[in-house]
Amino acid sequence: MSVSRYDLVLADVILPDGRVADLSIRDGLVCHTGAPLPAEQIISCRGMTVLPGAIDMHVHLRGGIQREKEDWESGSMSAIAGGVTVVVDQPNTIPPLTTPEAFRSRVAEAGRNSCCSFAINAGVTPGTDLSALWQEGAMAFGEIFAAPSSYGEGLSPEDLSAALSGIGRLGGLATIHAEEAGTAIPGTLADHNRNRPPRGETKIVQAIVQSHGKSARLHFCHLSVASSVAAAGTASVEVTPHHLFLSIEQSIGSDTLRKVNPPIRSERERKQLEGMWDRIDVIASDHAPHTLREKDVPFGDAPSGIPGVETMLPLLVARMKEGRLSRASLMEKTSWRPADILGIPRAGFLPGARADFALYGEGITAISVDELHSRAGWTPYEGFPAVFPEQVILGGAPAYHGGEFHETAPLWFPGRGYYP
């Protein structure tokens, strides 16, 4: 009788509880944790930190007439090279994803070109047929703009309320960009902060929680100050690396590369946000690439947005190696909690888990834009300490190793309302 062979064994993996075991993988899933089983390929993880593949639940992968900034191929390569195996694309594309036809086209585009697994959110504008998009496979709704941002129009309070009520009736997830935006044209990062102030963000969070916290599943995107995180109640909370790592004081005032919505805040507010680590559910990049040509203009004319899907995990892994955050909390906020919020099966170490992993070495290096894959061609983290994965496994197959990409079989994860 022939011996059943597995596709891959990851050998000598240090599990979250400290034990060392081999992971035997077949058909994209972990099948056995313990002694190794016969396999086509064995990868030694001795001396490596093995993390479940991250889910970045907030990326803008552009494409179409914006492909000069980014497209599915370049953006997903950036994700894989940074240890992210699933991305959730935002719908403020051109055209926006507010019709079933536009949504189906976006799914098809991703299916042809993405190197990583993916989900796609539906846009929300007045009159959008939310039910139709839910049935098409929208993972969530939004980000829904409470204030205007790049390629996203802010909804009026009445339209926002109507949208949240409709999403609540469907049982969908409403992901919300909470801001108040003034009318001034800022000339510096400090001006931009004053024009989109922390108190305005917190005020919007409080109002939405009060009016819809019991009737809709709420997820607040890229909260930038501790008071907003505290105001979110039982809603899930997302924070970006740029709000955790960057501040006005450690930036050049007119640096358009750090112009983003919500703005980066003061060093005091950055530290307070960092102090909310235990309450933060999700770390997501809000990867929003623009070209250097678009950014190389007067501050008030520059678009808001920072590329970050490739640097998100490396920045956090370096901080973990420095002893400033735990491995358990890193896995929870970048992989397991996003999976639970979205309804995607977890990646991990136990039988039945998705076999998505990133393998990190011990050495901390400095981020260099020359080694990144986004078409944007720049990063606000130049020189920051980071640990990039040496190897990435997607669906039980090597997807990236030593700077080389390999063909795998990425998945589309439709939302809970999907009706084929």
N, C-alpha and C positions, 0 to 999 in steps of 0.2 A: 504494500500500500504506500502511495507517495506521501511525503511529508508536505503539509500545507505551508507555503512560504509567504512571508509578509513582504511588503514593499520596502520598508525601511525600519531600521532600529537606530534610535538615538541612545547611545551607550553612555553610562556613567553620568546621568543627569542628577543634579542636586535638586531634590523636590522641595516644595515650600516648607515642609516640616523638618528639613535637614537630612533626611535619608537619601541614599544614593541608589538609583534604580535605572533599568533600561526600559525605554518606551518602544514597544513593538507596534508598528503602524501599518494599516491596510485600508485601501479605499477611502483615504482622506481622514480616517479616524484613528485615535489611539485605541488599540484593542487589548493590550496587556501592559501592565506596569509591574516590573519585577525582573526576574532573570530573562535574558534575551531569548527570542524565538527565531527560528531560521528565517533569513531575510535576504532580499536581493542586494541590499546596500546597508552598510553600517557606518554611522558617523560618530566618531568619538567626541564627547562633550567634556572630557576631562579638562579641568582648569577653566571652564567656560561658565558664564552665567546664562542660563536658559530661561527665557521669559515667553509666556504665551504671546502670539502675534497680537499687536495692538489694533484696536478699532479707533480710527479717527472719525468721530461722528460730526465733523464740521470742516468740509473742504469745498473750495470753489475751483473746479478743474477746467473752467472756461471752455475752450474748443470753439468750433464754428468760426465766426468772424473775429473771435478773440484768441485764436490759436497761437498768435504771436506771443501772448502772455504765457499760455499753457494749453495743453490738450490732454486727452485721456492717456496717451502713451507716456508723455514726459512726466505728467503728474503722478501716474501710478508707479513709474520707475522710481521717482523720488520717494513715494510711500514705502515701497519694498526695501529700498536701500536704507531707509530709516527704521525698519523693523515694524512697519504698519502693514498688515495683511488685508484689512478691510477699511474702505473709506465710504463715507456717506456724503454724497454730492448735494450741494445746495441749489435751489431752483431759480435763483436770480440770474439766469443765463440770458443770452440774446438769441432767439426769443425766450421769454420766461416760460417756465414749465407750469402753465395754468390751463392747458387743454390736454385731453387724452392723446391727441396726435403728437403734440410736442413731447409729452412724457414718453410715449412709445419710441419716438425717434431718439431720445436721449439714452434710453435703455439699450437700444440697438447699437448706438455709437459706442457706448461703454463696452458692450459685449464683444465688439470687433477689436477694440484697441486696448482695453485695460489689462495691465500686468498683475493686478491684485483683485481680490473680490470686492464687491461694491453693493451699495444700496443708494437709492435716489429719493430725495424729498420732493414734495409737490409745492408749487407756488400758491400763494394766497393773495388775491386781489378782490375788490368788490365784484360780486357776480360770479366768481369761480365756482364751477360745479365740483364741490369737494367730494361728493359721493363717487362720481365717475373716476376721479383721480385715485381715490382710495381703492376702488376695485381694480384699477390698472396696476396697482402694486406699489404705490407711494409708501415709503418707509415711515415717513412722518410728514407733517405740514410745516412749512417754513424752512429757514428762519422767517418768521413773521415780523415785519418791521414796524415797531412803534414810533420810529423816527427814520427819516430817509438816510440811506447809506449808498455806497457805490452800487449802481445797477439795481437798487431796491427802493421803491417808493414807500414812505410811511403811511400807514393806515390811520384814518380818523378814529377817535375813540369809539364811535358808533359802529364803524365797519370792523374794527378789531373785536369788539364785543360780539357782534354777529358771527364772525368767523370762529371765535373760541366756542361759542354755543354750538355751532354746527359740527365742529371737530369733536366736541364732547359727546354729542349724540351718536357719532360714528364710533366712538371708542378709540379715536386716533390720538396720536401724540402731537401736541402743539409746541413747537420750538420757537422761542421768542427772543428777538433782538430788542432789549429794553433800553431805551435812551430818550432823553429830551434834547433836541438840537436847536440852538439859537440861529439867528440869521446873520451873524457877523461873519466876515471872511478872515479867518485866522492867519497870522503871519509867522507864528512859532508854535512849538509843541505846547507851551504854556497857554497860549491863546486858544488853541484847539481844546485843551482841557477845560478852560473856562466856558467855552461855547457849548460843550457837551458835558456838563458838570456831573460829578459823582452824585450829588443830591437828586438830580433829575433821573438818573438811572435807578436809584433806590426808590424814588417816588413811583415810578412806573411799575417796578416789581411789586411794591406794596399794593398798588391799586389793582393789578391783575390778580394777585393772590386773593385779595378781599372779594373781588367780583366773580372769579371763576375757579378758585382753588378747590372747591368741592364738586365742581361739575365737569371739569376737563383735566386730562393728564397734561401737566405743564412741565416744560423743560426750559430753563433760562440759559441762553447762550452767552458765552464770553463775558461773564460778570467781572467787573474790574475793581470793585472795592468791597471791603469786608461788610459794610452796612447792607449792601445789596444781597450778599450771600446770606446774611442773618435774616433778611426780610423774606426770603424765598419760602419759608414754611416747610411744607412737606414736598414741594416741587423739587425735581432734580436740578442740580446746579453744575454748570460747566465753566471752567476757567482755562485761559490760554497760557502757554509759556511766555508770550510777550508781556502779559500783565504780571506774571510772577518774576520775570528776570530783568525787565527794563523799567526805567523810571525817567522822569523829566530831568532830574539833577545829574544823572550820569549820561546824558545825551547832549549833543549840540542842538541848540534851540531851534534852528531852522532845518533840521534833518528830516527831509521828506521821506526817507526810507523807514522812519519810525512813525510816520503818520498813519493812524489806524482808527477805526471806529469799533467800540468805544476807545477813547484816547488812552495812551499810557499815562499813568498818574504820578503823583509825587512819590519820593522815596519812602516817606512815612506811610502813605497809603499802600505802597507795594508791600512793605513789611507787614502791615496789618492784614492784607490779603493772604500773604504767606502763612500767617498765624491761624487762618481758617482752614488749613490743610485737611483736618479731620472731617470737616463738614462738606468739603468739595466732593461731589460725586464723580465727576469726569474731567480729565484733562484732554482738551481737543485743540487743534492748531489754528482753526479759522484760516487755513491756508488760502490766501487771497493774492495771487501773484499779479504784478504789473511790471512792465518793462522798465529798464533804467531810463530810457528815453521819456517815458511818461512821467517818471518821478523827478527827472532833472528839469524842473520848472519851478517858478516861485511857489512858496509853500501853499498859499491859498488855492492855487490851481492844480496841485498834485492830487491824484486819486488816493483814497485811503485803502490800505491793505498791505499785508506782510506775508511772504511765502514762509511756510514753516512745517509742512508735513514731514520733511526729511530730517529736520533737526529736533523735533519734539522729543522723541524717545532718547536720542543721544545726549541731550542736555540733562534729562531727568536721570538717566542711568549714571552719568558722571556724578550728579548730586548724590545718588544712592551709594556709589563707590566711595564718596567722601564721608559717608555716614550721616548725611543730613536728611535722609528719608529712608523708610524701610522698603525692602523688596516686596513685602506683602501689600503695602499701600500702593506701590507703583503698579503692581499687577491689577489690583482692584480698580484703580481709577483710569487705567489706559486700556484694559481688556475686558475684565469680567463685569464691571458695573455698566459700561456702555452696552455690552451684549444683553444684559438683563433688561435694560431700559428699552432697547430696540426689539427685543424678542429674537435675537440671533443666538444660535447655540454657542456656548462658551468654547473657546480654545483652552487647552490645559493638559494636565498630567494624568488624569484618571481615564479608565476605559469609557469609551463613548464620546469623549471630547473631540472637538475639531483639532486636527493635527497641523496647526499653524504655530510656528515657533520662530524666535529670533535668538541667535547665539552670539553672546558678547564676550570679548576677551577682557583682560585685566587692564590694559593700557588706556590711559586718558590722553586724548590728543586735542588739538585746537581745531575748531571749525574753520574750513577754508572754502570759499565759494567755488574755487577751481575744481573741487571734488564733488560738488552737488549736481543734481540732475534736472532741476527745474529750469524751464526756459526763461524764467525771470532773470537769471544771471546775477543775482545779488542776494545777500542775507544781512539782517541787522545783527547777527550773532558772530560776525567774523572775529576769530580769535578766542571765542568762548570755549571753555573746557567741555569735552564731549566724549562719549564712547559710542562709536558706530558698530552695528552688528557685523560680524565676520561672515555669517551665513544666515539665510532666512529660508524657512520651510513653509510652503503654502500647500494646503491640502495633501500633506504627506509626501511632497516632492520638493527637492531643492529648487528654489526660485532665484537665489542670489548667493554667490560665493566668490570672495576675493575680487570684488569689483565687476564680476561677470553675471549677466542675467541669463536665466534658463527658462524655457517654455514650460508652463504649467497649465492648470485648468481652473482659472478663477471662476467664482460663483457669483450670480446675482441673487441677493437676498431681498425678495419683495416684502412689503409690509403685511400686517395681519389681515387687511381687508382684501387681499389679492383674490380675484376671481377670474381664473384663466378663460 
